[in-house]
Amino acid sequence: MLKEVIVVEGRNDYNAVKRAVDAEVITTGGFGLNRQTLDLIARTGQSRGIIILTDPDYAGEKIRDMLAAFVPGSKHAFISRKDASDKNGRVGVEYALPEAIRQALSAARIEEEQNQPPITMGDMLKAGLVGKGGAKAKRDRLGDILGIGMGSAKKILRRLNSFRITREEFILAVGKITESGEG
């Protein structure tokens, strides 16, 4: 059983996680998150720690940001949009295979202050992750490779640094994108 409690958006996500791992799971009810649930998540975060695992979509990112602000020191797990999509194009943790959920949880990271030279927007620009055609697709692929999710250039840059991605990890991931013809 995992030490941390996994926080997901809804009941179907809860069921998918329970099929994948032996862990306690809390559902937020999506944007219907109430004060009682927030307090439970905060108490759990202090006593056992939480892993935030939201859908790889706009709503999931907003819920993740809200939870991260409310419970500093939370771990973040990300499932790629590809791995969390069904054949009809619907996106959610509930559509992810158990192996994708286990992989995301095993790669969970804590946001914390950077103690190394940060990756800069200039680095992102040189890597083609900003300001060029295809930059969004490259950022999404980078997020998949590094397990930090998707987002705007600013969000990815913040995650690169707050999840303590090293310059070497960044360069290797950008190399993988370039080698695969995506760069």
C-alpha positions in Angstrom: 0.0 0.0 0.0 1.2 3.5 -0.9 2.1 5.7 2.1 0.6 8.8 0.4 -3.1 9.3 -0.4 -3.9 9.8 -4.0 -6.2 12.7 -4.8 -8.3 12.4 -8.0 -11.2 14.3 -9.5 -14.1 11.9 -9.6 -15.5 8.5 -8.8 -14.5 6.9 -12.1 -10.9 8.1 -11.6 -11.1 6.6 -8.1 -12.1 3.2 -9.5 -9.3 3.3 -12.1 -6.7 4.1 -9.5 -8.0 1.4 -7.1 -7.7 -1.2 -10.0 -4.1 -0.1 -10.5 -2.7 0.2 -7.0 -3.3 -0.6 -3.4 -3.8 2.9 -2.0 -6.2 5.2 -0.3 -7.9 7.6 -2.7 -9.8 10.9 -2.1 -12.1 12.4 -4.8 -12.5 16.1 -5.1 -15.8 16.0 -6.9 -14.2 18.1 -9.7 -14.8 21.8 -9.3 -17.5 20.9 -6.7 -14.6 20.7 -4.2 -16.0 21.9 -0.8 -14.4 23.1 2.3 -14.8 19.8 4.1 -13.0 17.9 1.4 -10.3 20.6 1.2 -9.7 20.3 4.9 -9.6 16.5 4.7 -7.0 16.7 1.9 -4.9 19.3 3.9 -4.9 17.1 7.0 -4.0 14.1 5.0 -1.2 16.0 3.3 0.2 16.9 6.7 0.0 13.4 8.1 0.7 11.1 5.2 1.3 13.2 2.2 -0.8 13.4 -1.0 -0.2 12.7 -4.7 -2.3 14.8 -7.0 -3.4 12.9 -10.1 -5.8 14.9 -12.1 -7.0 14.6 -15.7 -4.6 16.0 -18.4 -7.1 18.7 -19.5 -7.8 22.3 -18.6 -10.1 21.5 -15.7 -7.7 19.0 -14.3 -4.9 21.5 -14.4 -7.0 24.1 -12.6 -7.9 21.7 -9.9 -4.2 20.6 -9.6 -3.1 24.2 -9.2 -5.8 24.9 -6.6 -4.8 21.8 -4.6 -1.1 22.5 -4.9 -1.7 26.0 -3.5 -3.8 24.7 -0.6 -1.4 21.8 0.3 2.2 22.9 -0.3 4.7 20.0 -0.6 2.2 17.8 -2.4 3.5 15.3 -4.9 2.3 15.5 -8.5 1.7 12.6 -10.8 0.9 13.1 -14.5 -0.6 10.8 -17.1 -0.1 11.8 -20.7 -3.1 12.9 -22.7 -2.5 9.9 -25.1 -2.4 7.4 -22.2 -5.6 9.0 -20.6 -7.8 9.0 -23.7 -10.3 6.5 -24.9 -11.1 5.5 -28.5 -13.8 8.2 -28.7 -11.3 11.0 -27.7 -12.6 11.5 -24.1 -9.8 12.3 -21.7 -9.5 11.4 -18.1 -7.6 9.3 -15.5 -10.5 6.9 -15.7 -9.5 5.9 -19.3 -5.9 5.2 -18.4 -4.6 1.6 -18.2 -3.4 0.4 -14.8 0.2 0.3 -16.0 0.0 4.0 -17.0 -1.4 4.9 -13.6 1.3 2.9 -11.8 4.0 4.6 -14.0 2.7 8.1 -13.3 2.5 7.4 -9.5 6.1 6.0 -9.5 7.3 9.1 -11.2 5.5 11.5 -8.9 7.5 14.6 -8.0 7.4 17.3 -5.3 7.4 21.0 -6.2 10.2 22.7 -4.3 12.7 25.5 -4.5 15.4 25.1 -7.1 19.0 24.8 -5.8 20.8 24.6 -9.2 21.0 27.0 -12.0 17.5 27.3 -13.4 16.4 26.3 -16.9 15.5 29.6 -18.6 13.0 30.7 -21.2 16.1 31.2 -23.4 16.8 27.4 -23.0 13.2 26.7 -24.0 13.5 29.0 -27.0 16.7 27.3 -28.2 15.0 23.9 -27.8 12.1 25.1 -30.0 9.6 24.8 -27.1 8.6 28.5 -27.5 7.8 30.8 -30.3 8.0 28.4 -33.2 5.5 26.3 -35.1 5.0 23.0 -33.3 6.3 24.4 -30.0 3.1 23.3 -28.1 3.4 19.7 -29.4 7.1 19.7 -28.4 6.2 21.0 -24.9 3.5 18.3 -24.6 6.0 15.6 -25.6 8.6 17.0 -23.2 6.1 16.9 -20.4 5.3 13.2 -21.3 9.0 12.3 -21.3 9.8 14.0 -18.0 6.5 13.2 -16.4 5.6 16.8 -15.6 2.4 17.1 -17.6 1.4 19.6 -20.3 1.0 23.4 -20.3 2.0 26.8 -21.6 5.6 27.7 -21.9 5.5 29.5 -18.6 3.9 26.6 -16.8 6.3 24.0 -18.2 9.3 26.3 -17.3 8.0 26.6 -13.8 7.6 22.9 -13.5 11.0 22.2 -14.9 12.5 24.3 -12.2 10.2 23.5 -9.3 10.3 19.7 -9.9 14.1 20.0 -10.0 14.6 18.8 -13.5 18.3 19.0 -14.1 19.8 20.6 -17.1 21.0 17.2 -18.2 17.5 15.6 -17.9 16.2 18.6 -19.9 18.8 18.2 -22.7 18.3 14.4 -22.9 14.5 14.9 -23.2 14.9 17.5 -25.9 17.3 15.1 -27.7 14.6 12.4 -27.6 12.2 14.8 -29.2 14.7 15.8 -31.9 15.7 12.1 -32.6 12.1 11.0 -33.0 11.6 13.7 -35.7 9.4 15.7 -33.5 11.9 18.5 -33.3 
